[in-house]
Amino acid sequence: MDLQLTGKVVIITGGSDGLGAATALACAKEGANVVIAARGLDKLTKTAASIGGQALAVQTDVTNPVHLENLVAQTVTRFGRIDAIINNAGRAAAKPFESISDLEWQEDLDMKFYAAIRLSRLAVPHMKAVGGGSIVHVLAIGGKTPAANSMPSTVSRAAGMALMKAMSKDLGKDNIRVNGVLIGLVESDQWVRRAAQNNQSVESLYARLPLENGIPLGRVGRAEEFGDFIAFLISARAAYISGCAINFDGGMSAAV
Ligand SMILES: NC(=O)c1ccc[n+]([C@@H]2O[C@H](COP(=O)([O-])OP(=O)(O)OC[C@H]3O[C@@H](n4cnc5c(N)ncnc54)[C@H](OP(=O)(O)O)[C@@H]3O)[C@@H](O)[C@H]2O)c1
C-alpha cells in the first residue's frame, strides 16, 4: 500500500526518543520530510542523523510558546509547507489527588494540553495553504478510564480528547483531520529508564507488564507498530478518519 507521504512535511514533538522517534522513522521511510522536536540536543541530533537526509532537528521545549513559533518557522523555511503534526511530547505523571500541587497541574497541562493547542494553531494556516492536513494528539487510555492515583496525566489526556473532537469539528471544512491515539503500554525509552531506576532488565519489565495489566494480546506494543500506525493515520489512505479517539493498547482498555 502506497501511503502517498512522499514530499509531505510532518512535525513530531518528542521525536528524539521512543514513540516519537519511531514515528519519524516510519514517516521518513514512506518518503516524508520529518521535523523532530525535543529539548535534549544530543539525542535529537543523533536521532535525526539515524533517520537520514530528510530529517530536520529543531531543539524545542514544547512548554515554551516562543520555541513552538521557532519550530514552525524553521520547518517552513526548510521545507516550505506543513502537512501533519504529531503532538507527542509527554511523560508519565500520576499521583494521589491530594498530593498534587498547582504547579504540577500546570506543568502537566502546559506539556500535554497547551502545547498541542499552540502548535496546532501555528500549523493550521500552513495546512490550509496546501489544501488540508492531519493533526494527531498522542494521548493515553487513562483519558477514557481514569484510575485511582492517575492524575494529573489522565485529566490532561481527557482534555486532549475533548480538544481533538472539537478541533475536528472546526477544521473539517478546511480538509484538516484531527485524531487522538490513546496508548496503553508500548515499548519506549521511558520504560528503559524506569527499568534502570528499579535495577531490573527492560526485558523482564516488558514480560511483567502484560500480566499485571491484563493485556489481552499478552504483550506490550512495539514502537515500530505505533510509528507505522501513525504514518497510516496521517496518510491519504486514512482520508475519511477524523474526530476519533483510537485505542492503541492490545485490547487493554475497558472503554471503546
Ligand atoms: N510508552 C508508553 O507506554 C506510553 C503510555 C501512555 C502514554 N504515552 C505517551 O506517549 C508519548 C511518547 O511517550 P514515550 O514512551 O515515547 O516517551 P519517551 O521515550 O520518554 O520520549 C519522550 C520524548 O518527549 C520529549 N520531551 C519530553 N519533554 C519535552 C518537552 N517539554 N518539550 C519537547 N520534547 C519533550 C523527550 O525528549 P527530551 O526529554 O530531550 O525533551 C523524548 O523525545 C508521551 O506523550 C507519553 O506520555 C506513552
The ligand as an ORCA input file, in Angstrom:
! r2SCAN-3c Opt
* xyz 0 1
  N       5.144      4.337     26.018
  C       4.010      4.175     26.689
  O       3.719      3.060     27.164
  C       3.066      5.342     26.865
  C       1.881      5.136     27.598
  C       0.982      6.174     27.710
  C       1.260      7.409     27.121
  N       2.430      7.580     26.440
  C       2.659      8.900     25.846
  O       3.242      8.762     24.552
  C       4.121      9.864     24.302
  C       5.503      9.340     23.925
  O       5.982      8.581     25.037
  P       7.326      7.706     25.012
  O       7.018      6.482     25.764
  O       7.877      7.614     23.637
  O       8.263      8.639     25.922
  P       9.860      8.810     25.923
  O      10.519      7.594     25.409
  O      10.174      9.278     27.305
  O      10.107     10.013     24.908
  C       9.596     11.285     25.227
  C      10.034     12.289     24.180
  O       9.453     13.571     24.504
  C      10.491     14.542     24.603
  N      10.084     15.576     25.550
  C       9.848     15.460     26.881
  N       9.519     16.658     27.389
  C       9.539     17.552     26.365
  C       9.310     18.941     26.241
  N       8.959     19.690     27.308
  N       9.443     19.527     25.031
  C       9.789     18.801     23.959
  N      10.012     17.484     23.991
  C       9.902     16.858     25.193
  C      11.725     13.739     25.034
  O      12.958     14.405     24.734
  P      13.634     15.452     25.763
  O      13.495     14.864     27.140
  O      15.041     15.565     25.294
  O      12.891     16.739     25.603
  C      11.540     12.497     24.159
  O      11.931     12.766     22.828
  C       4.114     10.709     25.573
  O       3.182     11.749     25.445
  C       3.679      9.722     26.634
  O       3.081     10.352     27.769
  C       3.322      6.581     26.303
*
